[in-house]
Amino acid sequence: ADPAAWLKDIRSRLKENGVLALSVPSAGGFLARLNPELYKKLRPSEHYFEPTPSAMIRLLKKNGFQIRKREIFGLHPERAVFPDTPVFRLAQNTLFMGVTFELYAVRRPAVRQKA
């Protein structure tokens, strides 16, 4: 599981300005920030890579993508151990502490070397 290698592979398959849409579990979510140990126990085992939104943005930029849109959302009451209420959801989204985020990025043109 090498996210940078995966992004390089995806970039090589996209045309210039091709769009990459990702939906990723967030290590910056409410429970992960409040109680990291409990979060690690409750998260699904298939979540082997859980970056924060800012870390994923840095990784995308480093691998030749330009971010077009970021959405942070999501609450899984069974894992959050917090009430599933409109007020809590509003606070979670306002503070960018959702458990999932989406990023939309485009493949930047390759840097051309001068002859």
N, C-alpha and C positions, 0 to 999 in steps of 0.2 A: 504494500500500500504506500505508494509514493505520489502524493498529490501533485508535486511539481512535474514529475515525469508524465502523469496523466494529462495535465494541462498542456504540456508541450506537444503531446500526441494529438490532443483535440485541436490545438492551434494549427498544426500541420494539415489537418483535414478540412479546416474552415477556409473559405475564400476571404480575401481582404474585405473587411467590414462585416464578415459573417457574425452572427449573434450566438453567444453562448448563454443559456439560461440555466441557473443552478438553484436548487432548493436544498438547503443545508441545515442540519441541526446546529444550534448555537451554543457554544461554551460560554457565551456572554448572557445567557438567559437568567431569569430571576433566581431560580433555585441554585443554579451553578454558582452564582455570585454569593448568595446568602449562606448556603451550606454545601460546599464542594464535595465533601465526603458522602453525604446523603445522595447528592446528584449522581455521583459515580456508581453508587449501588443501584439506583433506580433507572438509569438510562439503558436503553436496549443494547444488547451485545453487538448488533450489526453496526452500531455507530462507532466505527473505529477511528474516524477522523472528525473531530468537532472543533472547528476553529471559532474564534470570535468573528463578527462581521469585519472588523478592521484588519484582522490578520488575513482573512480570505481576500480582501481587497488588495492588500500588499502583495500577496502571492499571485493574484491575477495580473497586476500591473508588472511585476517582475518577469512574468512569462508572456508578455506581449499583448495584454488585453487592456482596453479602456472601459471603465465602468460607466454605464448609461443609467442604471436605476438600481436602487436598493430598497427592499421592503423587509421590515421586521415584524413578525406576527407570531401567533400561535400560543396556545396554552393546552397542555395535556393534563387535565385535572388528576388523572391517575398517577402521574409522576410529579406533579407540582406540589402536592400536599398543601395547596392553598385553595380557597373557595373559588369556584367558577362563577364569578359574578360580573355584571357589566362594569362596576367600578374598578374591580381588580384588573379586568382586561384593558380598560382605558389606561390605567396607571402603567401597566406592563408595556403597552404599545407606545405611550407617550415618552416613557423613559428608555425606549429601545431595549427592553429586556425580554422580548419574546423568545420562545424556545426554538424557533425556526426563522431562517431568513432566506430571502431570495435575492440573487444578484443577476443582473442582465449586463453582459459585457460584449464588446465587439473586438474582433481581431484587428489589432493595429497593423498598418503596413510594415513590411520588413524594412529595416534600415539599410539603405543602399550605400555601398562603399564607393568613394570617388576613385576614379581610375588615374 
